[in-house]
Structures are given as C-alpha cells and as structure tokens.
Amino acid sequence: MECLLIHGLQDIYYAEQQIPKALPKMIDKAREGAGPRLLGAKRRR
C-alpha cells in the first residue's frame, strides 16, 4: 500500500514538473488554431 502511495506521488510530481515546459507550447498552439476564427468573428460584428 505504501508503495502505491509513493508511486502516485512520484507521478504527480513528474506531471507538475512537465507543466512549465509544456504550457508555452500549448498556448502557442491554441493561438494558432483559434486566431483566424477569432479574428473573423470580430470582423463580422
């Protein structure tokens, strides 16, 4: 049981360490995908 807890905490720690690395890429991808649609919506108003 203790081993499961330790592995779970290690997984959470690893995931938290990856967030700062992945977040800028995710933001860029979101901007690329949403950019033209958002601009088109603003122009139609």
N, CA and C atoms as an extended XYZ file, in Angstrom:
135
Properties=species:S:1:pos:R:3:atomname:S:1:resname:S:1:resid:I:1 pbc="F F F"
N         0.829       -1.193        0.000 N   MET     1
C         0.000        0.000        0.000 CA  MET     1
C         0.870        1.253        0.000 C   MET     1
N         1.892        1.265        0.812 N   GLU     2
C         2.797        2.412        0.880 CA  GLU     2
C         3.482        2.636       -0.468 C   GLU     2
N         3.814        1.538       -1.136 N   CYS     3
C         4.469        1.613       -2.437 CA  CYS     3
C         3.559        2.306       -3.465 C   CYS     3
N         2.282        2.010       -3.406 N   LEU     4
C         1.316        2.647       -4.314 CA  LEU     4
C         1.256        4.147       -4.069 C   LEU     4
N         1.257        4.548       -2.825 N   LEU     5
C         1.229        5.958       -2.479 CA  LEU     5
C         2.479        6.662       -3.002 C   LEU     5
N         3.618        6.042       -2.819 N   ILE     6
C         4.878        6.638       -3.269 CA  ILE     6
C         4.878        6.793       -4.784 C   ILE     6
N         4.459        5.770       -5.500 N   HIS     7
C         4.423        5.852       -6.964 CA  HIS     7
C         3.427        6.907       -7.432 C   HIS     7
N         2.302        7.025       -6.756 N   GLY     8
C         1.319        8.043       -7.098 CA  GLY     8
C         1.870        9.434       -6.904 C   GLY     8
N         2.568        9.643       -5.796 N   LEU     9
C         3.179       10.954       -5.530 CA  LEU     9
C         4.278       11.265       -6.547 C   LEU     9
N         5.035       10.250       -6.939 N   GLN    10
C         6.072       10.452       -7.950 CA  GLN    10
C         5.452       10.856       -9.287 C   GLN    10
N         4.349       10.229       -9.646 N   ASP    11
C         3.662       10.567      -10.894 CA  ASP    11
C         3.158       12.004      -10.865 C   ASP    11
N         2.581       12.404       -9.753 N   ILE    12
C         2.073       13.772       -9.619 CA  ILE    12
C         3.218       14.773       -9.693 C   ILE    12
N         4.306       14.472       -9.020 N   TYR    13
C         5.473       15.358       -9.036 CA  TYR    13
C         6.012       15.506      -10.459 C   TYR    13
N         6.126       14.384      -11.165 N   TYR    14
C         6.626       14.419      -12.544 CA  TYR    14
C         5.709       15.271      -13.425 C   TYR    14
N         4.404       15.077      -13.286 N   ALA    15
C         3.445       15.835      -14.086 CA  ALA    15
C         3.561       17.327      -13.797 C   ALA    15
N         3.718       17.686      -12.541 N   GLU    16
C         3.853       19.098      -12.183 CA  GLU    16
C         5.133       19.698      -12.761 C   GLU    16
N         6.170       18.904      -12.867 N   GLN    17
C         7.430       19.386      -13.428 CA  GLN    17
C         7.315       19.599      -14.942 C   GLN    17
N         6.453       18.855      -15.594 N   GLN    18
C         6.294       18.961      -17.041 CA  GLN    18
C         5.418       20.141      -17.459 C   GLN    18
N         4.547       20.604      -16.592 N   ILE    19
C         3.614       21.682      -16.931 CA  ILE    19
C         4.338       22.952      -17.397 C   ILE    19
N         5.334       23.460      -16.676 N   PRO    20
C         6.002       24.689      -17.144 CA  PRO    20
C         6.676       24.519      -18.497 C   PRO    20
N         7.100       23.317      -18.827 N   LYS    21
C         7.736       23.075      -20.119 CA  LYS    21
C         6.701       23.019      -21.236 C   LYS    21
N         5.556       22.424      -20.965 N   ALA    22
C         4.545       22.204      -21.999 CA  ALA    22
C         3.610       23.397      -22.188 C   ALA    22
N         3.392       24.187      -21.170 N   LEU    23
C         2.403       25.254      -21.233 CA  LEU    23
C         2.665       26.278      -22.338 C   LEU    23
N         3.881       26.774      -22.517 N   PRO    24
C         4.096       27.734      -23.604 CA  PRO    24
C         3.761       27.151      -24.984 C   PRO    24
N         4.087       25.886      -25.195 N   LYS    25
C         3.763       25.246      -26.472 CA  LYS    25
C         2.258       25.120      -26.640 C   LYS    25
N         1.565       24.784      -25.573 N   MET    26
C         0.111       24.645      -25.635 CA  MET    26
C        -0.545       25.990      -25.945 C   MET    26
N        -0.033       27.050      -25.349 N   ILE    27
C        -0.577       28.388      -25.583 CA  ILE    27
C        -0.375       28.790      -27.036 C   ILE    27
N         0.829       28.537      -27.562 N   ASP    28
C         1.104       28.869      -28.965 CA  ASP    28
C         0.174       28.110      -29.903 C   ASP    28
N        -0.012       26.826      -29.651 N   LYS    29
C        -0.895       26.016      -30.498 CA  LYS    29
C        -2.330       26.514      -30.421 C   LYS    29
N        -2.771       26.896      -29.246 N   ALA    30
C        -4.136       27.399      -29.087 CA  ALA    30
C        -4.309       28.712      -29.844 C   ALA    30
N        -3.310       29.561      -29.787 N   ARG    31
C        -3.387       30.837      -30.505 CA  ARG    31
C        -3.393       30.619      -32.010 C   ARG    31
N        -2.582       29.690      -32.483 N   GLU    32
C        -2.531       29.396      -33.922 CA  GLU    32
C        -3.883       28.884      -34.413 C   GLU    32
N        -4.486       27.996      -33.652 N   GLY    33
C        -5.743       27.394      -34.071 CA  GLY    33
C        -6.933       28.316      -33.937 C   GLY    33
N        -6.944       29.145      -32.915 N   ALA    34
C        -8.103       29.990      -32.648 CA  ALA    34
C        -7.967       31.361      -33.306 C   ALA    34
N        -6.771       31.753      -33.658 N   GLY    35
C        -6.535       33.089      -34.174 CA  GLY    35
C        -7.423       33.491      -35.328 C   GLY    35
N        -7.400       32.770      -36.440 N   PRO    36
C        -8.215       33.183      -37.589 CA  PRO    36
C        -9.711       33.183      -37.289 C   PRO    36
N       -10.172       32.231      -36.519 N   ARG    37
C       -11.605       32.176      -36.195 CA  ARG    37
C       -12.008       33.368      -35.337 C   ARG    37
N       -11.173       33.703      -34.364 N   LEU    38
C       -11.500       34.839      -33.501 CA  LEU    38
C       -11.463       36.145      -34.275 C   LEU    38
N       -10.479       36.275      -35.145 N   LEU    39
C       -10.404       37.497      -35.937 CA  LEU    39
C       -11.605       37.631      -36.855 C   LEU    39
N       -12.046       36.527      -37.449 N   GLY    40
C       -13.220       36.547      -38.314 CA  GLY    40
C       -14.468       36.898      -37.551 C   GLY    40
N       -14.595       36.414      -36.338 N   ALA    41
C       -15.767       36.712      -35.525 CA  ALA    41
C       -15.806       38.182      -35.156 C   ALA    41
N       -14.662       38.772      -34.887 N   LYS    42
C       -14.623       40.184      -34.528 CA  LYS    42
C       -14.995       41.050      -35.735 C   LYS    42
N       -14.587       40.656      -36.909 N   ARG    43
C       -14.851       41.443      -38.110 CA  ARG    43
C       -16.334       41.398      -38.476 C   ARG    43
N       -17.004       40.302      -38.169 N   ARG    44
C       -18.415       40.158      -38.531 CA  ARG    44
C       -19.317       41.016      -37.661 C   ARG    44
N       -18.866       41.424      -36.524 N   ARG    45
C       -19.729       42.199      -35.593 CA  ARG    45
C       -19.901       43.619      -36.016 C   ARG    45
